[in-house]
Amino acid sequence: MQITDGGAGTPCGFVRRRALSAHNGATMRTVVDCGDAGRVVLDEPTQHGGTGEGPTPLQAVLGALCGCVLS
């Protein structure tokens, strides 16, 4: 999966573009490649079928929201 943020709604016509790709190999573990920003591993805990190697997708979303609100 690839997602690109076209920067809709940015002030003064300034356009920011971000692209990332994600692969999970039909498992509960997903590796998100953020380009120059590095990679993030999202995973479910072992009791939910994952390997526990990273934050859950929900934790990642909540963390990203905190980053936006607190910035």
Residue pairs with C-beta under 8 A, 6 or more apart in sequence:
1 21
1 22
2 19
2 20
2 21
3 19
3 20
3 22
4 17
4 18
4 19
5 16
5 17
5 18
5 19
6 15
6 17
7 14
7 15
7 16
7 17
10 16
19 35
20 32
20 33
20 34
20 35
21 32
21 33
22 30
22 31
22 32
22 33
23 30
23 31
23 33
24 30
24 31
27 50
28 43
28 44
28 48
28 49
28 50
28 51
29 41
29 42
29 43
29 44
29 50
29 51
29 53
29 54
30 41
30 42
30 43
30 57
31 39
31 40
31 41
31 42
32 39
32 40
32 41
32 42
33 39
34 40
40 54
40 60
41 53
41 54
42 54
42 55
42 56
42 57
42 60
43 50
43 51
43 52
43 53
43 54
43 55
43 56
44 50
44 52
44 56
45 52
45 56
46 52
50 56
55 63
